[in-house]
Amino acid sequence: MLRLDRSSKAPIALAAFIALAFAACGGGSGTGGGGGGTPSYSLSASALAPSTLVAGSASTSTVTVTPSNSYSGTVTLACSNITGGSPAPTCSFNPASVSPSGGNPATSTLTVTSTASTPGGPFTITVTGADASNAAPSDGPQNLALTMSAVIQHIVIIFQENRTVDNLFQDPNLIKAGADIASSGLNSLGQTVPLSPIDLGTTGSNPQNYDLSHAHTAFVSMYDNGKMDGADLIVCTPAAECPPNAHPNAQFMYVMPSDVQPYFTLAEQYTFGDRMFQTNEGPSFPAHQFIISGTSAPETGSNLFASENPDKNPAGCIAPLAETVSVVDPSGSETSNAPIYPCFEHPTLTDELDSAGVSWRYYAPSAGSIWTGPDAIEHICQEQTVNGTLTCTGPDWIADVVIPQTQVLVDIANRDLAQVTWVIPDGDESDHALSNDGGGPSWVASIVNSIGNSPYWQNTAIFITWDDWGGWYDHVAPKVVNDGTSWGSGYVYGFRVPLIVVSPYAKAAYISHSTHDFGSILKYIEERFDLQSLAYADAPADDFSDCFIMTQAPIPFQLIPAAHDASFFIHDNRPRTDPDDD
């Protein structure tokens, strides 16, 4: 038995005795030191490079294991934890184990690999090690910061009908947030006219049972060299529902907010654009050419644009041979050239998608209509007479133009959404004056909800916009190109139309004041899939970069309340109607 001495040297002797006894028991990892809490090795890791990583790529760090106290042994490296979204990136080490010895550190390269489905936002990668005795680094695990930038894999364009920002979005929340929305406008007499409420559709307390011209001539009248005071000169039909018989100031109306709450909800939650302009200065037929091609030119190299709706039905390359459409020249004249047959031949965005192996579909209610854009492109339609009727028969038409439009809801449910999708409404759900039943907001919400409640949500961008202004008043003058030489001179740009950008990576509750047009949608698709520019409306357009934060944590989807859901539209057996026939 050790007898303790009360002298000052006794505690030292006791400590030495305990240390000797412990060392005799071993307990170290590897050899040389490390036992009994004595540090054996430390671990450090350099910052990940790059520190911001695009989904589908990789980042690296140098991990260094440094021995101490004559330690030698093998340390196996691991990522003990990865916090962030799902699916998370993965770790690998080369080599997976290192053996520091003789006081010399050993290194390994950590590679953090993401997939195209890795979500955006911040991640923390925890790096640690364990030796033969499962001892951890003396300085503990190391945390590495990584910011992921998500990659959009699916783009959906929902193309509604005939509305301006002032007409459709009298939303007090958007106005309070800074959206440029007017409640009155000027007429040709210089009078200020308050906008009056009206129903979205043809039913309700104040049904919208008239239509307004949205021809190129109507644009010229309302624009009035930038004064924006000619809306009252736009033709209204039928006469019984128009001034002076009914609906005073028929052009100066706004849709009752209760009719369009799903639109308001989407605009308030995601990105709303108050400087989105239709590219063309006219109606639906050319607008639906611009949304797939960036032009309505008759052929490659032409400086003319198809500027109106055809004079008969059906339209496009299956139109009767006597059918024509007006064209406008760089001076803005529709009379200097004779009308032409409404079948065109020039590159389209779908050609670029095909060449790059990117899947696409165009959903529409029927063929041969002014809003079924591909039917007016010769190499897509490739018309043949089938049972006495001109019919589009081209491979792209058969494979990628889908009728009816409600099939998009089935395809989403079946996990069969193309990488790029255009969705054209039926007349009842189109928002077009005189031909809609008020179902447009539910129709749009059904598509968004279907995507939002599916795996597609995590990597999809949805652009909701309207094909033209429909003759309704709007107070913002577009930038008109009329110098006679620049691209688009005589026919671009048209009036404001609403824009909603919906995505887990759209800026939340954001008002975009940047100038956009249909060409912006084309450019966004081109940049996302690394396509060549068509060199039409896409070339001068922006790319919606102000509308997205790809490095933010994805916005969780919240159901958009609406009167009807996807099931209603899938099982809707009513006859299909054109959203625009004027």
TIFIKE-834657 format. One record per residue (C-alpha): residue number from 1; x, y negated, z negated. Coordinates in steps of 0.5 Angstrom, whole numbers. Last residue first. Example, Ala and Ser with C-alpha at 12.3 -4.5 7.8 and 13.67 -1.06 7.14 Angstrom:
BEGIN
pt drenro 2; x 27; y 2; z -14
pt drenro 1; x 25; y 9; z -16
END
This chain:
BEGIN
pt drenro 582; x -124; y -75; z 168
pt drenro 581; x -124; y -67; z 167
pt drenro 580; x -121; y -67; z 160
pt drenro 579; x -121; y -62; z 155
pt drenro 578; x -123; y -57; z 160
pt drenro 577; x -128; y -52; z 157
pt drenro 576; x -128; y -45; z 155
pt drenro 575; x -135; y -41; z 154
pt drenro 574; x -136; y -40; z 147
pt drenro 573; x -134; y -33; z 144
pt drenro 572; x -130; y -36; z 138
pt drenro 571; x -127; y -29; z 135
pt drenro 570; x -120; y -32; z 135
pt drenro 569; x -122; y -39; z 133
pt drenro 568; x -126; y -37; z 127
pt drenro 567; x -121; y -32; z 125
pt drenro 566; x -115; y -38; z 125
pt drenro 565; x -119; y -42; z 120
pt drenro 564; x -125; y -47; z 120
pt drenro 563; x -127; y -53; z 116
pt drenro 562; x -119; y -55; z 114
pt drenro 561; x -115; y -55; z 108
pt drenro 560; x -107; y -55; z 110
pt drenro 559; x -104; y -49; z 106
pt drenro 558; x -98; y -51; z 102
pt drenro 557; x -91; y -49; z 105
pt drenro 556; x -85; y -49; z 101
pt drenro 555; x -80; y -55; z 104
pt drenro 554; x -74; y -52; z 105
pt drenro 553; x -68; y -54; z 101
pt drenro 552; x -65; y -60; z 105
pt drenro 551; x -59; y -59; z 110
pt drenro 550; x -63; y -59; z 116
pt drenro 549; x -66; y -66; z 114
pt drenro 548; x -70; y -67; z 120
pt drenro 547; x -74; y -73; z 123
pt drenro 546; x -68; y -78; z 124
pt drenro 545; x -65; y -73; z 129
pt drenro 544; x -72; y -73; z 133
pt drenro 543; x -68; y -72; z 140
pt drenro 542; x -68; y -79; z 143
pt drenro 541; x -70; y -80; z 150
pt drenro 540; x -66; y -83; z 156
pt drenro 539; x -64; y -76; z 159
pt drenro 538; x -70; y -72; z 157
pt drenro 537; x -75; y -77; z 161
pt drenro 536; x -71; y -74; z 168
pt drenro 535; x -64; y -71; z 168
pt drenro 534; x -66; y -64; z 167
pt drenro 533; x -61; y -64; z 161
pt drenro 532; x -57; y -57; z 161
pt drenro 531; x -59; y -53; z 155
pt drenro 530; x -55; y -51; z 149
pt drenro 529; x -62; y -48; z 145
pt drenro 528; x -63; y -53; z 140
pt drenro 527; x -60; y -59; z 144
pt drenro 526; x -65; y -57; z 150
pt drenro 525; x -71; y -56; z 146
pt drenro 524; x -70; y -63; z 142
pt drenro 523; x -69; y -66; z 149
pt drenro 522; x -75; y -64; z 151
pt drenro 521; x -79; y -66; z 145
pt drenro 520; x -75; y -73; z 146
pt drenro 519; x -78; y -73; z 153
pt drenro 518; x -85; y -73; z 151
pt drenro 517; x -83; y -80; z 148
pt drenro 516; x -80; y -83; z 141
pt drenro 515; x -78; y -89; z 139
pt drenro 514; x -75; y -89; z 132
pt drenro 513; x -80; y -92; z 126
pt drenro 512; x -81; y -85; z 123
pt drenro 511; x -85; y -85; z 117
pt drenro 510; x -83; y -80; z 112
pt drenro 509; x -87; y -76; z 107
pt drenro 508; x -82; y -70; z 107
pt drenro 507; x -77; y -70; z 112
pt drenro 506; x -78; y -64; z 117
pt drenro 505; x -74; y -58; z 115
pt drenro 504; x -79; y -54; z 112
pt drenro 503; x -82; y -56; z 119
pt drenro 502; x -88; y -60; z 121
pt drenro 501; x -87; y -66; z 126
pt drenro 500; x -93; y -71; z 127
pt drenro 499; x -94; y -75; z 132
pt drenro 498; x -99; y -80; z 134
pt drenro 497; x -100; y -83; z 141
pt drenro 496; x -97; y -90; z 143
pt drenro 495; x -98; y -93; z 150
pt drenro 494; x -94; y -91; z 156
pt drenro 493; x -87; y -92; z 159
pt drenro 492; x -86; y -91; z 164
pt drenro 491; x -89; y -91; z 171
pt drenro 490; x -87; y -97; z 176
pt drenro 489; x -79; y -95; z 174
pt drenro 488; x -78; y -88; z 172
pt drenro 487; x -71; y -88; z 173
pt drenro 486; x -68; y -95; z 174
pt drenro 485; x -69; y -98; z 181
pt drenro 484; x -75; y -102; z 181
pt drenro 483; x -74; y -106; z 175
pt drenro 482; x -81; y -104; z 172
pt drenro 481; x -79; y -100; z 166
pt drenro 480; x -85; y -102; z 161
pt drenro 479; x -83; y -102; z 153
pt drenro 478; x -89; y -100; z 150
pt drenro 477; x -93; y -105; z 147
pt drenro 476; x -96; y -104; z 140
pt drenro 475; x -103; y -106; z 138
pt drenro 474; x -107; y -100; z 140
pt drenro 473; x -114; y -100; z 143
pt drenro 472; x -117; y -93; z 146
pt drenro 471; x -117; y -92; z 153
pt drenro 470; x -115; y -84; z 152
pt drenro 469; x -108; y -86; z 149
pt drenro 468; x -105; y -80; z 153
pt drenro 467; x -102; y -73; z 151
pt drenro 466; x -103; y -73; z 144
pt drenro 465; x -98; y -70; z 139
pt drenro 464; x -96; y -65; z 134
pt drenro 463; x -89; y -62; z 134
pt drenro 462; x -88; y -56; z 130
pt drenro 461; x -81; y -54; z 128
pt drenro 460; x -80; y -47; z 126
pt drenro 459; x -74; y -43; z 122
pt drenro 458; x -77; y -41; z 115
pt drenro 457; x -84; y -42; z 117
pt drenro 456; x -84; y -36; z 122
pt drenro 455; x -84; y -31; z 116
pt drenro 454; x -92; y -32; z 116
pt drenro 453; x -96; y -37; z 112
pt drenro 452; x -94; y -43; z 115
pt drenro 451; x -94; y -40; z 122
pt drenro 450; x -102; y -39; z 121
pt drenro 449; x -103; y -45; z 117
pt drenro 448; x -100; y -49; z 123
pt drenro 447; x -104; y -46; z 128
pt drenro 446; x -110; y -46; z 124
pt drenro 445; x -109; y -53; z 122
pt drenro 444; x -109; y -55; z 129
pt drenro 443; x -116; y -52; z 131
pt drenro 442; x -119; y -55; z 124
pt drenro 441; x -116; y -62; z 126
pt drenro 440; x -119; y -61; z 133
pt drenro 439; x -126; y -58; z 131
pt drenro 438; x -130; y -65; z 132
pt drenro 437; x -134; y -62; z 138
pt drenro 436; x -130; y -65; z 143
pt drenro 435; x -132; y -67; z 150
pt drenro 434; x -135; y -74; z 150
pt drenro 433; x -128; y -77; z 147
pt drenro 432; x -122; y -72; z 148
pt drenro 431; x -120; y -69; z 141
pt drenro 430; x -119; y -62; z 144
pt drenro 429; x -122; y -57; z 140
pt drenro 428; x -129; y -57; z 144
pt drenro 427; x -125; y -58; z 150
pt drenro 426; x -120; y -52; z 149
pt drenro 425; x -113; y -54; z 146
pt drenro 424; x -106; y -53; z 150
pt drenro 423; x -101; y -50; z 146
pt drenro 422; x -94; y -50; z 148
pt drenro 421; x -89; y -45; z 145
pt drenro 420; x -81; y -44; z 145
pt drenro 419; x -78; y -38; z 142
pt drenro 418; x -84; y -34; z 143
pt drenro 417; x -88; y -32; z 137
pt drenro 416; x -90; y -24; z 137
pt drenro 415; x -90; y -23; z 130
pt drenro 414; x -97; y -20; z 130
pt drenro 413; x -100; y -25; z 126
pt drenro 412; x -97; y -31; z 131
pt drenro 411; x -99; y -27; z 137
pt drenro 410; x -106; y -27; z 135
pt drenro 409; x -106; y -34; z 133
pt drenro 408; x -103; y -36; z 140
pt drenro 407; x -108; y -31; z 143
pt drenro 406; x -113; y -37; z 142
pt drenro 405; x -110; y -41; z 148
pt drenro 404; x -114; y -36; z 153
pt drenro 403; x -110; y -35; z 157
pt drenro 402; x -103; y -34; z 157
pt drenro 401; x -98; y -37; z 162
pt drenro 400; x -91; y -33; z 160
pt drenro 399; x -91; y -26; z 164
pt drenro 398; x -96; y -27; z 169
pt drenro 397; x -94; y -35; z 171
pt drenro 396; x -87; y -33; z 170
pt drenro 395; x -87; y -27; z 175
pt drenro 394; x -91; y -32; z 180
pt drenro 393; x -99; y -30; z 182
pt drenro 392; x -102; y -36; z 181
pt drenro 391; x -109; y -35; z 185
pt drenro 390; x -112; y -38; z 191
pt drenro 389; x -119; y -35; z 191
pt drenro 388; x -122; y -30; z 197
pt drenro 387; x -121; y -24; z 193
pt drenro 386; x -114; y -26; z 191
pt drenro 385; x -111; y -31; z 196
pt drenro 384; x -103; y -32; z 193
pt drenro 383; x -100; y -38; z 189
pt drenro 382; x -93; y -38; z 187
pt drenro 381; x -95; y -41; z 180
pt drenro 380; x -88; y -42; z 177
pt drenro 379; x -84; y -44; z 184
pt drenro 378; x -90; y -48; z 186
pt drenro 377; x -91; y -52; z 180
pt drenro 376; x -98; y -55; z 179
pt drenro 375; x -100; y -49; z 175
pt drenro 374; x -95; y -50; z 170
pt drenro 373; x -98; y -56; z 167
pt drenro 372; x -105; y -53; z 165
pt drenro 371; x -108; y -59; z 163
pt drenro 370; x -111; y -61; z 170
pt drenro 369; x -114; y -54; z 170
pt drenro 368; x -113; y -49; z 175
pt drenro 367; x -112; y -43; z 170
pt drenro 366; x -116; y -43; z 163
pt drenro 365; x -116; y -44; z 156
pt drenro 364; x -108; y -45; z 155
pt drenro 363; x -102; y -42; z 152
pt drenro 362; x -95; y -44; z 155
pt drenro 361; x -90; y -38; z 153
pt drenro 360; x -83; y -39; z 152
pt drenro 359; x -77; y -34; z 151
pt drenro 358; x -70; y -36; z 151
pt drenro 357; x -65; y -32; z 156
pt drenro 356; x -61; y -38; z 158
pt drenro 355; x -63; y -38; z 165
pt drenro 354; x -71; y -37; z 163
pt drenro 353; x -70; y -43; z 158
pt drenro 352; x -67; y -48; z 164
pt drenro 351; x -73; y -46; z 168
pt drenro 350; x -78; y -47; z 163
pt drenro 349; x -75; y -54; z 162
pt drenro 348; x -78; y -55; z 169
pt drenro 347; x -74; y -56; z 176
pt drenro 346; x -78; y -59; z 182
pt drenro 345; x -83; y -57; z 187
pt drenro 344; x -90; y -60; z 186
pt drenro 343; x -97; y -58; z 188
pt drenro 342; x -102; y -64; z 187
pt drenro 341; x -103; y -65; z 195
pt drenro 340; x -101; y -72; z 196
pt drenro 339; x -104; y -79; z 196
pt drenro 338; x -102; y -84; z 201
pt drenro 337; x -96; y -88; z 199
pt drenro 336; x -96; y -96; z 198
pt drenro 335; x -103; y -96; z 195
pt drenro 334; x -101; y -93; z 188
pt drenro 333; x -96; y -99; z 187
pt drenro 332; x -92; y -100; z 180
pt drenro 331; x -86; y -102; z 184
pt drenro 330; x -82; y -96; z 183
pt drenro 329; x -88; y -92; z 187
pt drenro 328; x -94; y -89; z 184
pt drenro 327; x -98; y -83; z 187
pt drenro 326; x -105; y -81; z 188
pt drenro 325; x -107; y -74; z 187
pt drenro 324; x -110; y -70; z 193
pt drenro 323; x -115; y -64; z 194
pt drenro 322; x -117; y -62; z 202
pt drenro 321; x -113; y -56; z 201
pt drenro 320; x -117; y -54; z 195
pt drenro 319; x -113; y -53; z 189
pt drenro 318; x -109; y -47; z 187
pt drenro 317; x -102; y -51; z 187
pt drenro 316; x -105; y -55; z 182
pt drenro 315; x -112; y -57; z 180
pt drenro 314; x -119; y -54; z 181
pt drenro 313; x -122; y -58; z 181
pt drenro 312; x -123; y -65; z 185
pt drenro 311; x -120; y -72; z 186
pt drenro 310; x -113; y -70; z 182
pt drenro 309; x -112; y -74; z 176
pt drenro 308; x -107; y -80; z 176
pt drenro 307; x -100; y -82; z 177
pt drenro 306; x -96; y -77; z 181
pt drenro 305; x -90; y -80; z 181
pt drenro 304; x -85; y -83; z 186
pt drenro 303; x -78; y -83; z 186
pt drenro 302; x -77; y -77; z 189
pt drenro 301; x -70; y -73; z 188
pt drenro 300; x -73; y -66; z 187
pt drenro 299; x -80; y -66; z 189
pt drenro 298; x -87; y -69; z 188
pt drenro 297; x -85; y -73; z 181
pt drenro 296; x -89; y -71; z 175
pt drenro 295; x -83; y -72; z 171
pt drenro 294; x -80; y -70; z 164
pt drenro 293; x -81; y -62; z 166
pt drenro 292; x -86; y -59; z 161
pt drenro 291; x -89; y -65; z 157
pt drenro 290; x -88; y -69; z 163
pt drenro 289; x -93; y -65; z 168
pt drenro 288; x -98; y -65; z 162
pt drenro 287; x -98; y -72; z 162
pt drenro 286; x -99; y -72; z 170
pt drenro 285; x -105; y -69; z 169
pt drenro 284; x -108; y -72; z 163
pt drenro 283; x -108; y -79; z 165
pt drenro 282; x -104; y -85; z 166
pt drenro 281; x -98; y -89; z 164
pt drenro 280; x -93; y -84; z 163
pt drenro 279; x -88; y -82; z 157
pt drenro 278; x -93; y -82; z 152
pt drenro 277; x -90; y -86; z 146
pt drenro 276; x -89; y -84; z 139
pt drenro 275; x -87; y -90; z 135
pt drenro 274; x -91; y -89; z 129
pt drenro 273; x -88; y -82; z 128
pt drenro 272; x -91; y -78; z 122
pt drenro 271; x -86; y -73; z 118
pt drenro 270; x -89; y -68; z 113
pt drenro 269; x -93; y -68; z 107
pt drenro 268; x -97; y -75; z 109
pt drenro 267; x -98; y -73; z 116
pt drenro 266; x -100; y -66; z 115
pt drenro 265; x -105; y -68; z 110
pt drenro 264; x -108; y -74; z 115
pt drenro 263; x -109; y -69; z 120
pt drenro 262; x -113; y -64; z 116
pt drenro 261; x -117; y -70; z 114
pt drenro 260; x -119; y -72; z 121
pt drenro 259; x -127; y -72; z 120
pt drenro 258; x -127; y -76; z 113
pt drenro 257; x -122; y -81; z 116
pt drenro 256; x -128; y -84; z 121
pt drenro 255; x -124; y -85; z 128
pt drenro 254; x -123; y -92; z 129
pt drenro 253; x -126; y -96; z 135
pt drenro 252; x -124; y -102; z 139
pt drenro 251; x -125; y -99; z 146
pt drenro 250; x -133; y -99; z 145
pt drenro 249; x -133; y -107; z 143
pt drenro 248; x -141; y -106; z 143
pt drenro 247; x -143; y -99; z 142
pt drenro 246; x -149; y -99; z 146
pt drenro 245; x -153; y -102; z 152
pt drenro 244; x -148; y -108; z 153
pt drenro 243; x -143; y -104; z 153
pt drenro 242; x -143; y -97; z 153
pt drenro 241; x -148; y -91; z 152
pt drenro 240; x -153; y -92; z 157
pt drenro 239; x -147; y -94; z 162
pt drenro 238; x -144; y -87; z 162
pt drenro 237; x -138; y -89; z 162
pt drenro 236; x -133; y -94; z 159
pt drenro 235; x -128; y -98; z 164
pt drenro 234; x -123; y -101; z 161
pt drenro 233; x -123; y -109; z 161
pt drenro 232; x -124; y -109; z 153
pt drenro 231; x -117; y -106; z 152
pt drenro 230; x -114; y -112; z 156
pt drenro 229; x -110; y -116; z 150
pt drenro 228; x -104; y -112; z 149
pt drenro 227; x -100; y -118; z 151
pt drenro 226; x -94; y -114; z 154
pt drenro 225; x -96; y -116; z 161
pt drenro 224; x -103; y -114; z 161
pt drenro 223; x -102; y -108; z 157
pt drenro 222; x -110; y -106; z 157
pt drenro 221; x -111; y -108; z 164
pt drenro 220; x -105; y -104; z 167
pt drenro 219; x -106; y -98; z 163
pt drenro 218; x -113; y -98; z 166
pt drenro 217; x -110; y -98; z 173
pt drenro 216; x -106; y -92; z 171
pt drenro 215; x -112; y -88; z 169
pt drenro 214; x -115; y -88; z 162
pt drenro 213; x -122; y -89; z 163
pt drenro 212; x -126; y -89; z 157
pt drenro 211; x -131; y -84; z 155
pt drenro 210; x -138; y -84; z 151
pt drenro 209; x -142; y -80; z 146
pt drenro 208; x -137; y -81; z 140
pt drenro 207; x -143; y -79; z 135
pt drenro 206; x -144; y -85; z 130
pt drenro 205; x -148; y -81; z 124
pt drenro 204; x -145; y -74; z 126
pt drenro 203; x -144; y -70; z 133
pt drenro 202; x -141; y -72; z 139
pt drenro 201; x -134; y -71; z 136
pt drenro 200; x -129; y -76; z 132
pt drenro 199; x -134; y -80; z 129
pt drenro 198; x -134; y -87; z 130
pt drenro 197; x -131; y -93; z 125
pt drenro 196; x -130; y -100; z 128
pt drenro 195; x -124; y -104; z 129
pt drenro 194; x -124; y -111; z 128
pt drenro 193; x -124; y -115; z 134
pt drenro 192; x -120; y -122; z 134
pt drenro 191; x -121; y -126; z 140
pt drenro 190; x -116; y -128; z 146
pt drenro 189; x -122; y -127; z 151
pt drenro 188; x -118; y -121; z 154
pt drenro 187; x -119; y -118; z 147
pt drenro 186; x -114; y -118; z 141
pt drenro 185; x -114; y -112; z 136
pt drenro 184; x -116; y -110; z 129
pt drenro 183; x -115; y -105; z 123
pt drenro 182; x -107; y -104; z 125
pt drenro 181; x -103; y -98; z 124
pt drenro 180; x -95; y -99; z 123
pt drenro 179; x -94; y -94; z 118
pt drenro 178; x -91; y -97; z 111
pt drenro 177; x -92; y -92; z 106
pt drenro 176; x -99; y -96; z 104
pt drenro 175; x -101; y -95; z 111
pt drenro 174; x -100; y -88; z 111
pt drenro 173; x -104; y -87; z 105
pt drenro 172; x -109; y -92; z 107
pt drenro 171; x -110; y -87; z 113
pt drenro 170; x -113; y -90; z 119
pt drenro 169; x -110; y -85; z 124
pt drenro 168; x -114; y -84; z 130
pt drenro 167; x -115; y -90; z 133
pt drenro 166; x -109; y -94; z 131
pt drenro 165; x -105; y -89; z 133
pt drenro 164; x -108; y -88; z 140
pt drenro 163; x -112; y -82; z 142
pt drenro 162; x -113; y -78; z 148
pt drenro 161; x -112; y -70; z 148
pt drenro 160; x -108; y -65; z 144
pt drenro 159; x -101; y -62; z 145
pt drenro 158; x -99; y -57; z 140
pt drenro 157; x -91; y -56; z 141
pt drenro 156; x -88; y -50; z 138
pt drenro 155; x -81; y -49; z 137
pt drenro 154; x -78; y -43; z 134
pt drenro 153; x -71; y -41; z 132
pt drenro 152; x -69; y -48; z 128
pt drenro 151; x -62; y -47; z 125
pt drenro 150; x -61; y -49; z 117
pt drenro 149; x -55; y -53; z 115
pt drenro 148; x -52; y -49; z 109
pt drenro 147; x -49; y -53; z 103
pt drenro 146; x -43; y -49; z 100
pt drenro 145; x -41; y -50; z 93
pt drenro 144; x -36; y -46; z 90
pt drenro 143; x -36; y -43; z 82
pt drenro 142; x -30; y -40; z 79
pt drenro 141; x -31; y -34; z 74
pt drenro 140; x -27; y -34; z 68
pt drenro 139; x -20; y -38; z 66
pt drenro 138; x -17; y -31; z 63
pt drenro 137; x -20; y -27; z 69
pt drenro 136; x -24; y -21; z 67
pt drenro 135; x -22; y -15; z 64
pt drenro 134; x -25; y -9; z 67
pt drenro 133; x -19; y -4; z 65
pt drenro 132; x -16; y -3; z 72
pt drenro 131; x -17; y -11; z 73
pt drenro 130; x -23; y -15; z 75
pt drenro 129; x -24; y -21; z 79
pt drenro 128; x -29; y -27; z 80
pt drenro 127; x -32; y -31; z 85
pt drenro 126; x -39; y -35; z 84
pt drenro 125; x -42; y -38; z 90
pt drenro 124; x -47; y -44; z 89
pt drenro 123; x -51; y -45; z 95
pt drenro 122; x -55; y -52; z 97
pt drenro 121; x -60; y -53; z 102
pt drenro 120; x -61; y -50; z 109
pt drenro 119; x -64; y -43; z 110
pt drenro 118; x -60; y -37; z 112
pt drenro 117; x -64; y -34; z 118
pt drenro 116; x -59; y -35; z 123
pt drenro 115; x -54; y -31; z 119
pt drenro 114; x -49; y -33; z 114
pt drenro 113; x -42; y -31; z 112
pt drenro 112; x -38; y -33; z 106
pt drenro 111; x -30; y -31; z 108
pt drenro 110; x -26; y -30; z 102
pt drenro 109; x -18; y -30; z 104
pt drenro 108; x -14; y -26; z 99
pt drenro 107; x -8; y -29; z 95
pt drenro 106; x -3; y -26; z 90
pt drenro 105; x 1; y -30; z 85
pt drenro 104; x 8; y -28; z 83
pt drenro 103; x 10; y -27; z 75
pt drenro 102; x 14; y -21; z 77
pt drenro 101; x 7; y -18; z 79
pt drenro 100; x 0; y -20; z 83
pt drenro 99; x -3; y -14; z 86
pt drenro 98; x -9; y -16; z 90
pt drenro 97; x -16; y -12; z 91
pt drenro 96; x -21; y -14; z 97
pt drenro 95; x -16; y -16; z 102
pt drenro 94; x -19; y -19; z 105
pt drenro 93; x -25; y -21; z 101
pt drenro 92; x -32; y -21; z 103
pt drenro 91; x -38; y -25; z 101
pt drenro 90; x -45; y -25; z 104
pt drenro 89; x -50; y -31; z 105
pt drenro 88; x -57; y -31; z 102
pt drenro 87; x -63; y -29; z 105
pt drenro 86; x -66; y -33; z 101
pt drenro 85; x -65; y -39; z 98
pt drenro 84; x -60; y -41; z 93
pt drenro 83; x -55; y -38; z 88
pt drenro 82; x -50; y -33; z 90
pt drenro 81; x -47; y -29; z 84
pt drenro 80; x -41; y -24; z 82
pt drenro 79; x -38; y -25; z 88
pt drenro 78; x -32; y -20; z 88
pt drenro 77; x -25; y -19; z 87
pt drenro 76; x -21; y -13; z 85
pt drenro 75; x -15; y -14; z 81
pt drenro 74; x -9; y -9; z 81
pt drenro 73; x -3; y -10; z 76
pt drenro 72; x 2; y -13; z 73
pt drenro 71; x 2; y -18; z 67
pt drenro 70; x 9; y -21; z 65
pt drenro 69; x 5; y -26; z 60
pt drenro 68; x 1; y -29; z 66
pt drenro 67; x -1; y -27; z 73
pt drenro 66; x -4; y -31; z 78
pt drenro 65; x -9; y -29; z 82
pt drenro 64; x -11; y -34; z 88
pt drenro 63; x -17; y -34; z 92
pt drenro 62; x -17; y -38; z 99
pt drenro 61; x -23; y -40; z 101
pt drenro 60; x -27; y -39; z 108
pt drenro 59; x -34; y -41; z 111
pt drenro 58; x -38; y -37; z 116
pt drenro 57; x -43; y -38; z 122
pt drenro 56; x -50; y -36; z 123
pt drenro 55; x -53; y -42; z 119
pt drenro 54; x -49; y -48; z 120
pt drenro 53; x -44; y -49; z 114
pt drenro 52; x -43; y -55; z 110
pt drenro 51; x -36; y -54; z 106
pt drenro 50; x -33; y -52; z 112
pt drenro 49; x -28; y -50; z 109
pt drenro 48; x -30; y -47; z 102
pt drenro 47; x -26; y -51; z 96
pt drenro 46; x -20; y -47; z 94
pt drenro 45; x -21; y -41; z 89
pt drenro 44; x -17; y -40; z 83
pt drenro 43; x -16; y -34; z 78
pt drenro 42; x -12; y -33; z 72
pt drenro 41; x -8; y -27; z 70
pt drenro 40; x -6; y -23; z 63
pt drenro 39; x -8; y -28; z 58
pt drenro 38; x -7; y -25; z 51
pt drenro 37; x -14; y -23; z 48
pt drenro 36; x -11; y -17; z 44
pt drenro 35; x -7; y -14; z 50
pt drenro 34; x -5; y -18; z 56
pt drenro 33; x 2; y -17; z 56
pt drenro 32; x 6; y -13; z 60
pt drenro 31; x 3; y -7; z 64
pt drenro 30; x -4; y -7; z 68
pt drenro 29; x -10; y -9; z 63
pt drenro 28; x -7; y -9; z 56
pt drenro 27; x -11; y -5; z 50
pt drenro 26; x -4; y -1; z 47
pt drenro 25; x -5; y 1; z 40
pt drenro 24; x 2; y 0; z 38
pt drenro 23; x 1; y -8; z 40
pt drenro 22; x -5; y -8; z 35
pt drenro 21; x 0; y -5; z 29
pt drenro 20; x 5; y -10; z 31
pt drenro 19; x 1; y -16; z 31
pt drenro 18; x -2; y -14; z 24
pt drenro 17; x 5; y -13; z 21
pt drenro 16; x 7; y -20; z 24
pt drenro 15; x 1; y -24; z 21
pt drenro 14; x 3; y -20; z 14
pt drenro 13; x 10; y -22; z 14
pt drenro 12; x 8; y -30; z 16
pt drenro 11; x 3; y -30; z 10
pt drenro 10; x 8; y -27; z 5
pt drenro 9; x 13; y -32; z 7
pt drenro 8; x 10; y -38; z 2
pt drenro 7; x 11; y -33; z -4
pt drenro 6; x 5; y -30; z -7
pt drenro 5; x 7; y -24; z -5
pt drenro 4; x 2; y -19; z -3
pt drenro 3; x 3; y -11; z -4
pt drenro 2; x 3; y -7; z 2
pt drenro 1; x 0; y 0; z 0
END
